[in-house]
Amino acid sequence: MTTAQELIKSSAKQAGILAEGQALEGGVNADALLRLNRMIARFKNEGIDLGLSTLLAGDTLYIDDADEEALELSLTLRLMTR
């Protein structure tokens, strides 16, 4: 299990906006969390309910590994288009 913040950090690294050892700036972090929550809401509206409500950065994601990987990849792609 991972936290929303860990998922955001990993996605930001994969998107090339965060180098190893760096911390996300507050605005970028808040934007990424907003994008993650919108993405989860969009999935739910399309019939893909991961059992997640609006997340805070420290919230743990209790979802299976494949769903977590899909969220991370989707968030990475969204961060690459900011």
URZI-V389260 format. One record per pair of residues at least 24 apart in sequence whose ideal C-beta (glycine too) atoms are under 8 Angstrom apart, sorted by sequence separation. I is the first residue (numbers start at 1). J is the second residue. D is the distance in Angstrom with one decimal. If there is no record, write none. Layout:
i j d
I J D
I J D
//
This chain:
i j d
5 29 7.8
8 32 4.4
33 57 5.8
8 33 6.3
8 36 6.5
29 57 7.1
4 33 6.5
7 36 7.1
40 71 7.6
4 36 6.3
39 71 7.3
36 71 7.3
39 74 5.8
39 75 6.5
36 75 5.5
39 78 6.7
35 75 6.4
32 75 6.9
35 78 5.0
35 79 7.0
32 79 6.1
8 57 7.2
4 55 4.4
31 82 6.9
4 56 6.8
5 57 4.2
4 57 5.4
5 58 6.3
3 57 7.1
4 58 7.2
7 61 6.6
3 58 5.7
4 59 5.1
3 59 6.3
3 60 5.4
4 61 6.5
2 60 7.2
3 61 7.0
14 72 7.6
1 60 5.2
2 61 5.7
1 61 6.3
1 62 6.0
7 68 7.2
11 72 5.4
15 76 5.0
10 72 5.8
14 76 4.4
15 77 7.9
17 79 6.2
7 71 6.4
11 75 4.1
15 79 4.0
16 80 7.3
7 72 5.6
11 76 4.3
15 80 4.6
17 82 7.7
2 68 6.4
8 75 7.0
12 79 6.0
7 75 6.7
11 79 5.7
//
